[in-house]
Amino acid sequence: MSAFTSVGVIGGGAWGTALAQVCARAGLTVTLWAKEASVCADISQKRENTAFLPGVPLDPHIDVTTDLADLAPWDLILAVAPAQHLRATLAQYAGSARPEVPVVLCAKGIEQGTLKLMTEVLEETLPDTPAAVLSGPSFAGEVARGLPTAVTLACRDEILGRMIAEAIAGPAFRPYLTSDIIGAEAGGAIKNVLAIACGMVEGRGLGRSAHAALITRGFAEMTRFAVELGAEAETLAGLCGLGDLVLTCSSPQSRNMSVGLALGRGETLEAALSGKLSVAEGVSSAPAVRALAGKLGVELPICDAVAAILAGETGVDQAMAALLSRPLKPEF
């Protein structure tokens, strides 16, 4: 394998734009694909993604396009389309994709209906494509501004993983390698659901003790879920599990926590999502996490409660009361 010199980024939202900025800073030739012509126009003319990442000047060398075929010549792809849209986006890209070009999956979630992880979606849409997963505690605005960030890069091929890490790393962006792709995916999928729960606790004014308890018990759910899927427990104690959980559950900058905050304050889900261009992945992932956990026979009481609230099956107070009245049991 030769070193990567060019990258195509699929997804013109906040995270896709931030990763394009990371790659440009690393010296790669970068083309960012966005489905919205207005996003491409703003980046081309203003060097800013005013819709999804306002106020952040973008590297002048980032090229933009609305045609996925324009990514065909590049030797690395970052797929940053939202989880529920990844299959359709990759299917559209498949016509011009080259099978030897690795795809780094940067979306976090579980596909509704199929209950597939993003690597499984990739396997079905682009068979035999080398895969990696990028996940970890990273707010798009901070990454795009060049603030220090550490993430997990999961790849079963150690040599390929190291090449990708070396290609995209920079002084303020540090990928840590693992071969545990399932662990990286499971952590990223479930933490968004738990962030909604933490937002509800915050919105209800239940205090920092309750917030800490929820993060800790949520981490236990995350680990049980991931291990049942085939992950290694130690992966979840790293950046893509505990690290991402702490960040996402601790700041209203998190889209998922902000939805939970609104619900905790008594707003409807429709009102909580109103006017938001960026996707709160946890809203779509919650029912899929609940369904997959049921299929696996894994007990996830916090995630189940979030899914029930989002589905209108119960209220915030009723769900919290049910969690607090569960039987006492050993912690481990």
C-alpha positions as a Markdown table, in Angstrom:
| # | Residue | x | y | z |
|---|---|---|---|---|
| 1 | Met | 0.0 | 0.0 | 0.0 |
| 2 | Ser | 1.1 | 3.5 | -0.7 |
| 3 | Ala | 0.5 | 6.5 | 1.5 |
| 4 | Phe | -2.8 | 8.4 | 1.1 |
| 5 | Thr | -2.5 | 11.8 | -0.5 |
| 6 | Ser | -6.2 | 12.6 | -1.3 |
| 7 | Val | -9.5 | 12.1 | 0.4 |
| 8 | Gly | -13.2 | 12.4 | -0.5 |
| 9 | Val | -15.5 | 13.4 | 2.4 |
| 10 | Ile | -19.2 | 12.3 | 1.9 |
| 11 | Gly | -21.4 | 14.6 | 3.9 |
| 12 | Gly | -21.5 | 18.4 | 4.1 |
| 13 | Gly | -22.9 | 18.7 | 7.6 |
| 14 | Ala | -21.0 | 20.0 | 10.6 |
| 15 | Trp | -19.0 | 16.8 | 11.2 |
| 16 | Gly | -18.2 | 16.2 | 7.6 |
| 17 | Thr | -17.0 | 19.8 | 7.2 |
| 18 | Ala | -14.9 | 19.5 | 10.3 |
| 19 | Leu | -13.2 | 16.3 | 9.0 |
| 20 | Ala | -12.6 | 17.9 | 5.7 |
| 21 | Gln | -10.8 | 20.7 | 7.6 |
| 22 | Val | -8.8 | 18.1 | 9.5 |
| 23 | Cys | -7.7 | 16.4 | 6.3 |
| 24 | Ala | -6.8 | 19.7 | 4.6 |
| 25 | Arg | -4.6 | 20.7 | 7.6 |
| 26 | Ala | -2.9 | 17.3 | 7.3 |
| 27 | Gly | -1.9 | 18.2 | 3.8 |
| 28 | Leu | -4.3 | 15.9 | 1.9 |
| 29 | Thr | -6.1 | 17.0 | -1.3 |
| 30 | Val | -9.7 | 17.2 | -0.1 |
| 31 | Thr | -13.1 | 17.1 | -1.9 |
| 32 | Leu | -16.2 | 17.5 | 0.2 |
| 33 | Trp | -19.5 | 16.2 | -1.1 |
| 34 | Ala | -22.7 | 17.9 | 0.0 |
| 35 | Lys | -26.2 | 17.1 | -1.3 |
| 36 | Glu | -27.2 | 20.8 | -0.8 |
| 37 | Ala | -26.0 | 23.1 | -3.6 |
| 38 | Ser | -26.3 | 26.0 | -1.2 |
| 39 | Val | -23.7 | 24.5 | 1.1 |
| 40 | Cys | -21.3 | 24.0 | -1.8 |
| 41 | Ala | -21.9 | 27.6 | -2.9 |
| 42 | Asp | -21.3 | 29.0 | 0.5 |
| 43 | Ile | -18.0 | 27.0 | 1.0 |
| 44 | Ser | -16.8 | 27.9 | -2.5 |
| 45 | Gln | -17.7 | 31.6 | -2.3 |
| 46 | Lys | -17.4 | 32.4 | 1.4 |
| 47 | Arg | -15.1 | 29.6 | 2.7 |
| 48 | Glu | -17.7 | 28.9 | 5.4 |
| 49 | Asn | -20.5 | 26.4 | 5.9 |
| 50 | Thr | -23.0 | 28.9 | 7.1 |
| 51 | Ala | -25.8 | 26.3 | 7.4 |
| 52 | Phe | -24.1 | 23.7 | 9.5 |
| 53 | Leu | -20.8 | 25.2 | 10.9 |
| 54 | Pro | -21.2 | 29.0 | 10.9 |
| 55 | Gly | -18.4 | 31.2 | 12.0 |
| 56 | Val | -15.6 | 28.8 | 11.2 |
| 57 | Pro | -13.3 | 29.9 | 8.4 |
| 58 | Leu | -12.5 | 26.9 | 6.2 |
| 59 | Asp | -9.2 | 25.9 | 4.5 |
| 60 | Pro | -9.0 | 27.5 | 1.1 |
| 61 | His | -7.9 | 24.2 | -0.4 |
| 62 | Ile | -11.1 | 22.3 | 0.4 |
| 63 | Asp | -12.9 | 21.6 | -2.9 |
| 64 | Val | -16.7 | 21.0 | -2.9 |
| 65 | Thr | -19.1 | 19.1 | -5.1 |
| 66 | Thr | -22.7 | 17.9 | -5.3 |
| 67 | Asp | -21.6 | 15.0 | -7.6 |
| 68 | Leu | -20.4 | 11.8 | -5.9 |
| 69 | Ala | -18.7 | 10.7 | -9.0 |
| 70 | Asp | -16.1 | 13.5 | -8.4 |
| 71 | Leu | -14.8 | 11.5 | -5.5 |
| 72 | Ala | -13.9 | 8.5 | -7.7 |
| 73 | Pro | -10.2 | 9.5 | -8.3 |
| 74 | Trp | -9.4 | 9.9 | -4.6 |
| 75 | Asp | -7.6 | 7.2 | -2.6 |
| 76 | Leu | -9.5 | 7.4 | 0.7 |
| 77 | Ile | -13.1 | 8.1 | 1.5 |
| 78 | Leu | -14.6 | 9.4 | 4.8 |
| 79 | Ala | -18.4 | 8.5 | 4.9 |
| 80 | Val | -20.1 | 11.1 | 7.2 |
| 81 | Ala | -23.7 | 10.8 | 6.0 |
| 82 | Pro | -26.1 | 10.4 | 8.9 |
| 83 | Ala | -26.7 | 6.8 | 9.9 |
| 84 | Gln | -30.2 | 6.5 | 8.6 |
| 85 | His | -29.1 | 7.9 | 5.2 |
| 86 | Leu | -25.8 | 6.1 | 4.9 |
| 87 | Arg | -27.2 | 3.1 | 2.9 |
| 88 | Ala | -28.8 | 5.3 | 0.2 |
| 89 | Thr | -25.8 | 7.6 | 0.0 |
| 90 | Leu | -23.3 | 4.7 | -0.4 |
| 91 | Ala | -25.6 | 3.1 | -3.0 |
| 92 | Gln | -25.5 | 6.3 | -4.9 |
| 93 | Tyr | -21.7 | 6.4 | -4.6 |
| 94 | Ala | -21.3 | 2.7 | -5.6 |
| 95 | Gly | -21.5 | 3.5 | -9.3 |
| 96 | Ser | -18.3 | 5.4 | -9.3 |
| 97 | Ala | -16.5 | 3.7 | -6.3 |
| 98 | Arg | -13.3 | 1.8 | -6.7 |
| 99 | Pro | -13.3 | -1.4 | -4.6 |
| 100 | Glu | -9.7 | -1.0 | -3.4 |
| 101 | Val | -10.4 | 2.5 | -1.9 |
| 102 | Pro | -10.9 | 2.3 | 1.9 |
| 103 | Val | -14.0 | 3.8 | 3.4 |
| 104 | Val | -13.8 | 5.3 | 7.0 |
| 105 | Leu | -17.3 | 5.2 | 8.6 |
| 106 | Cys | -17.8 | 8.4 | 10.7 |
| 107 | Ala | -21.6 | 8.2 | 11.3 |
| 108 | Lys | -22.8 | 6.8 | 14.6 |
| 109 | Gly | -26.0 | 4.8 | 14.9 |
| 110 | Ile | -27.9 | 1.6 | 14.1 |
| 111 | Glu | -30.0 | 1.4 | 11.0 |
| 112 | Gln | -33.7 | 1.2 | 11.7 |
| 113 | Gly | -35.6 | -1.8 | 10.3 |
| 114 | Thr | -32.5 | -3.9 | 9.5 |
| 115 | Leu | -30.9 | -3.2 | 12.9 |
| 116 | Lys | -27.5 | -3.2 | 11.1 |
| 117 | Leu | -24.3 | -1.5 | 12.2 |
| 118 | Met | -22.7 | 0.9 | 9.8 |
| 119 | Thr | -20.0 | -1.6 | 8.8 |
| 120 | Glu | -22.8 | -4.1 | 7.9 |
| 121 | Val | -24.4 | -1.4 | 5.7 |
| 122 | Leu | -21.1 | -0.8 | 4.0 |
| 123 | Glu | -20.6 | -4.5 | 3.4 |
| 124 | Glu | -24.0 | -4.8 | 1.7 |
| 125 | Thr | -23.6 | -1.7 | -0.5 |
| 126 | Leu | -19.9 | -1.8 | -1.3 |
| 127 | Pro | -18.8 | -5.4 | -0.9 |
| 128 | Asp | -15.1 | -6.1 | -0.3 |
| 129 | Thr | -14.4 | -2.5 | 0.4 |
| 130 | Pro | -11.7 | -2.1 | 3.1 |
| 131 | Ala | -13.4 | -0.5 | 6.2 |
| 132 | Ala | -12.5 | 1.5 | 9.2 |
| 133 | Val | -14.5 | 3.3 | 11.9 |
| 134 | Leu | -13.7 | 6.8 | 13.3 |
| 135 | Ser | -15.4 | 7.6 | 16.7 |
| 136 | Gly | -14.7 | 9.5 | 19.8 |
| 137 | Pro | -15.3 | 12.6 | 21.9 |
| 138 | Ser | -15.3 | 15.4 | 19.2 |
| 139 | Phe | -17.5 | 18.4 | 18.8 |
| 140 | Ala | -17.4 | 19.5 | 15.2 |
| 141 | Gly | -16.9 | 23.2 | 15.9 |
| 142 | Glu | -13.9 | 22.5 | 18.1 |
| 143 | Val | -12.3 | 20.1 | 15.7 |
| 144 | Ala | -12.8 | 22.5 | 12.8 |
| 145 | Arg | -11.2 | 25.3 | 14.8 |
| 146 | Gly | -8.2 | 23.1 | 15.5 |
| 147 | Leu | -8.7 | 22.6 | 19.2 |
| 148 | Pro | -7.0 | 19.4 | 20.6 |
| 149 | Thr | -9.0 | 16.2 | 20.0 |
| 150 | Ala | -8.3 | 12.5 | 20.4 |
| 151 | Val | -10.4 | 9.8 | 18.7 |
| 152 | Thr | -10.5 | 6.1 | 18.1 |
| 153 | Leu | -9.7 | 4.7 | 14.7 |
| 154 | Ala | -10.8 | 1.1 | 14.4 |
| 155 | Cys | -9.6 | -1.1 | 11.6 |
| 156 | Arg | -9.1 | -4.9 | 11.4 |
| 157 | Asp | -6.1 | -4.4 | 9.1 |
| 158 | Glu | -3.4 | -3.0 | 11.4 |
| 159 | Ile | -1.3 | -1.8 | 8.5 |
| 160 | Leu | -4.2 | 0.0 | 6.8 |
| 161 | Gly | -5.3 | 1.5 | 10.1 |
| 162 | Arg | -1.9 | 2.9 | 10.7 |
| 163 | Met | -1.8 | 4.4 | 7.2 |
| 164 | Ile | -5.2 | 6.1 | 7.7 |
| 165 | Ala | -4.2 | 7.4 | 11.1 |
| 166 | Glu | -0.9 | 8.8 | 9.8 |
| 167 | Ala | -2.7 | 10.4 | 6.8 |
| 168 | Ile | -5.3 | 12.3 | 8.8 |
| 169 | Ala | -3.5 | 13.0 | 12.1 |
| 170 | Gly | -2.3 | 16.5 | 13.0 |
| 171 | Pro | -0.8 | 18.4 | 15.9 |
| 172 | Ala | -4.3 | 18.8 | 17.4 |
| 173 | Phe | -6.0 | 15.7 | 16.0 |
| 174 | Arg | -4.8 | 12.4 | 17.4 |
| 175 | Pro | -6.3 | 9.0 | 16.2 |
| 176 | Tyr | -5.7 | 6.1 | 18.6 |
| 177 | Leu | -5.8 | 2.7 | 16.9 |
| 178 | Thr | -7.8 | -0.5 | 17.7 |
| 179 | Ser | -8.8 | -3.5 | 15.8 |
| 180 | Asp | -12.2 | -3.7 | 17.6 |
| 181 | Ile | -14.5 | -2.3 | 15.0 |
| 182 | Ile | -17.7 | -3.5 | 16.7 |
| 183 | Gly | -16.7 | -1.9 | 20.0 |
| 184 | Ala | -16.1 | 1.5 | 18.2 |
| 185 | Glu | -19.5 | 1.2 | 16.5 |
| 186 | Ala | -21.5 | 0.1 | 19.4 |
| 187 | Gly | -20.1 | 2.8 | 21.7 |
| 188 | Gly | -20.9 | 5.5 | 19.2 |
| 189 | Ala | -24.4 | 4.3 | 18.5 |
| 190 | Ile | -25.6 | 3.9 | 22.1 |
| 191 | Lys | -24.0 | 7.0 | 23.6 |
| 192 | Asn | -26.3 | 9.3 | 21.6 |
| 193 | Val | -29.3 | 7.6 | 23.2 |
| 194 | Leu | -27.8 | 8.0 | 26.7 |
| 195 | Ala | -27.1 | 11.7 | 26.0 |
| 196 | Ile | -30.8 | 12.2 | 25.5 |
| 197 | Ala | -31.4 | 10.6 | 28.9 |
| 198 | Cys | -28.8 | 12.9 | 30.5 |
| 199 | Gly | -30.4 | 15.9 | 28.9 |
| 200 | Met | -33.8 | 14.9 | 30.4 |
| 201 | Val | -32.2 | 14.7 | 33.9 |
| 202 | Glu | -30.6 | 18.1 | 33.4 |
| 203 | Gly | -33.9 | 19.6 | 32.1 |
| 204 | Arg | -35.8 | 18.2 | 35.0 |
| 205 | Gly | -33.3 | 19.8 | 37.5 |
| 206 | Leu | -32.5 | 16.5 | 39.2 |
| 207 | Gly | -28.9 | 17.5 | 40.1 |
| 208 | Arg | -25.3 | 16.5 | 39.4 |
| 209 | Ser | -25.5 | 13.4 | 41.5 |
| 210 | Ala | -28.3 | 12.0 | 39.3 |
| 211 | His | -26.4 | 13.1 | 36.2 |
| 212 | Ala | -23.2 | 11.2 | 37.3 |
| 213 | Ala | -25.2 | 8.1 | 38.2 |
| 214 | Leu | -26.9 | 8.1 | 34.8 |
| 215 | Ile | -23.6 | 8.3 | 32.9 |
| 216 | Thr | -22.1 | 5.5 | 35.0 |
| 217 | Arg | -25.1 | 3.2 | 34.7 |
| 218 | Gly | -25.4 | 4.1 | 31.0 |
| 219 | Phe | -21.8 | 3.1 | 30.6 |
| 220 | Ala | -22.7 | -0.3 | 32.1 |
| 221 | Glu | -25.5 | -0.6 | 29.5 |
| 222 | Met | -23.1 | 0.4 | 26.7 |
| 223 | Thr | -20.6 | -2.2 | 27.7 |
| 224 | Arg | -23.1 | -5.0 | 28.1 |
| 225 | Phe | -24.6 | -4.2 | 24.7 |
| 226 | Ala | -21.2 | -4.0 | 22.9 |
| 227 | Val | -19.9 | -7.2 | 24.4 |
| 228 | Glu | -23.0 | -9.1 | 23.4 |
| 229 | Leu | -22.4 | -7.9 | 19.8 |
| 230 | Gly | -18.9 | -9.3 | 20.0 |
| 231 | Ala | -16.8 | -6.3 | 21.1 |
| 232 | Glu | -14.1 | -6.3 | 23.7 |
| 233 | Ala | -15.0 | -4.6 | 27.0 |
| 234 | Glu | -11.8 | -2.6 | 27.2 |
| 235 | Thr | -12.6 | -0.8 | 24.0 |
| 236 | Leu | -15.6 | 0.7 | 25.6 |
| 237 | Ala | -13.4 | 2.1 | 28.4 |
| 238 | Gly | -11.6 | 4.2 | 25.7 |
| 239 | Leu | -12.2 | 7.2 | 23.6 |
| 240 | Cys | -15.0 | 5.7 | 21.5 |
| 241 | Gly | -16.9 | 4.5 | 24.6 |
| 242 | Leu | -16.5 | 6.3 | 27.9 |
| 243 | Gly | -14.7 | 9.3 | 26.4 |
| 244 | Asp | -17.5 | 10.0 | 23.9 |
| 245 | Leu | -20.2 | 9.3 | 26.5 |
| 246 | Val | -18.8 | 11.8 | 28.9 |
| 247 | Leu | -18.5 | 14.5 | 26.3 |
| 248 | Thr | -21.9 | 14.0 | 24.7 |
| 249 | Cys | -23.7 | 13.7 | 28.1 |
| 250 | Ser | -22.1 | 16.8 | 29.6 |
| 251 | Ser | -22.7 | 19.7 | 27.3 |
| 252 | Pro | -25.8 | 21.2 | 25.5 |
| 253 | Gln | -23.5 | 21.6 | 22.5 |
| 254 | Ser | -24.4 | 18.0 | 22.0 |
| 255 | Arg | -27.4 | 17.8 | 19.7 |
| 256 | Asn | -28.7 | 14.7 | 21.5 |
| 257 | Met | -28.4 | 16.2 | 24.9 |
| 258 | Ser | -30.1 | 19.4 | 23.8 |
| 259 | Val | -33.1 | 17.3 | 22.6 |
| 260 | Gly | -33.2 | 15.7 | 26.0 |
| 261 | Leu | -33.0 | 19.0 | 27.8 |
| 262 | Ala | -36.0 | 20.2 | 25.8 |
| 263 | Leu | -38.0 | 17.1 | 26.7 |
| 264 | Gly | -37.0 | 17.4 | 30.3 |
| 265 | Arg | -38.3 | 20.9 | 30.4 |
| 266 | Gly | -41.7 | 19.7 | 29.1 |
| 267 | Glu | -41.4 | 20.4 | 25.4 |
| 268 | Thr | -42.7 | 18.0 | 22.8 |
| 269 | Leu | -40.3 | 16.0 | 20.6 |
| 270 | Glu | -41.6 | 17.9 | 17.6 |
| 271 | Ala | -40.7 | 21.2 | 19.3 |
| 272 | Ala | -37.4 | 19.9 | 20.5 |
| 273 | Leu | -36.4 | 19.0 | 16.9 |
| 274 | Ser | -38.0 | 22.1 | 15.3 |
| 275 | Gly | -35.6 | 24.4 | 13.4 |
| 276 | Lys | -32.6 | 22.1 | 13.7 |
| 277 | Leu | -30.7 | 21.4 | 10.5 |
| 278 | Ser | -28.2 | 19.0 | 12.1 |
| 279 | Val | -29.4 | 15.5 | 12.9 |
| 280 | Ala | -29.7 | 14.2 | 16.5 |
| 281 | Glu | -28.8 | 10.6 | 15.8 |
| 282 | Gly | -30.0 | 9.3 | 19.1 |
| 283 | Val | -33.6 | 10.0 | 18.2 |
| 284 | Ser | -33.4 | 7.6 | 15.3 |
| 285 | Ser | -31.1 | 5.1 | 17.0 |
| 286 | Ala | -33.1 | 4.7 | 20.2 |
| 287 | Pro | -35.8 | 2.5 | 18.7 |
| 288 | Ala | -33.2 | 0.5 | 16.8 |
| 289 | Val | -31.1 | 0.0 | 20.0 |
| 290 | Arg | -34.1 | -1.1 | 21.9 |
| 291 | Ala | -35.1 | -3.6 | 19.2 |
| 292 | Leu | -31.6 | -5.0 | 18.7 |
| 293 | Ala | -31.1 | -5.3 | 22.5 |
| 294 | Gly | -34.4 | -7.2 | 22.7 |
| 295 | Lys | -33.2 | -9.5 | 19.9 |
| 296 | Leu | -29.9 | -10.1 | 21.7 |
| 297 | Gly | -31.6 | -10.5 | 25.1 |
| 298 | Val | -29.6 | -7.6 | 26.7 |
| 299 | Glu | -31.2 | -5.5 | 29.4 |
| 300 | Leu | -30.9 | -1.8 | 28.7 |
| 301 | Pro | -33.3 | 0.0 | 31.1 |
| 302 | Ile | -32.1 | 3.5 | 30.4 |
| 303 | Cys | -32.1 | 3.1 | 26.6 |
| 304 | Asp | -35.5 | 1.4 | 26.8 |
| 305 | Ala | -36.9 | 4.3 | 28.8 |
| 306 | Val | -35.6 | 6.9 | 26.2 |
| 307 | Ala | -37.1 | 4.9 | 23.3 |
| 308 | Ala | -40.4 | 4.7 | 25.1 |
| 309 | Ile | -40.5 | 8.4 | 25.8 |
| 310 | Leu | -39.6 | 9.3 | 22.2 |
| 311 | Ala | -42.3 | 6.9 | 21.0 |
| 312 | Gly | -44.9 | 8.6 | 23.3 |
| 313 | Glu | -45.4 | 5.4 | 25.2 |
| 314 | Thr | -44.6 | 7.1 | 28.6 |
| 315 | Gly | -43.7 | 10.4 | 30.0 |
| 316 | Val | -40.4 | 11.6 | 31.4 |
| 317 | Asp | -41.5 | 11.6 | 35.0 |
| 318 | Gln | -43.1 | 8.1 | 34.7 |
| 319 | Ala | -40.0 | 6.7 | 33.1 |
| 320 | Met | -37.7 | 8.2 | 35.7 |
| 321 | Ala | -39.9 | 6.8 | 38.5 |
| 322 | Ala | -39.8 | 3.4 | 36.9 |
| 323 | Leu | -36.0 | 3.4 | 36.7 |
| 324 | Leu | -35.7 | 4.5 | 40.4 |
| 325 | Ser | -38.0 | 1.7 | 41.5 |
| 326 | Arg | -36.1 | -1.1 | 39.9 |
| 327 | Pro | -34.9 | -3.9 | 42.3 |
| 328 | Leu | -31.6 | -3.3 | 44.0 |
| 329 | Lys | -28.8 | -5.5 | 42.7 |
| 330 | Pro | -25.0 | -5.8 | 42.9 |
| 331 | Glu | -23.2 | -3.1 | 40.9 |
| 332 | Phe | -21.0 | -5.6 | 39.1 |
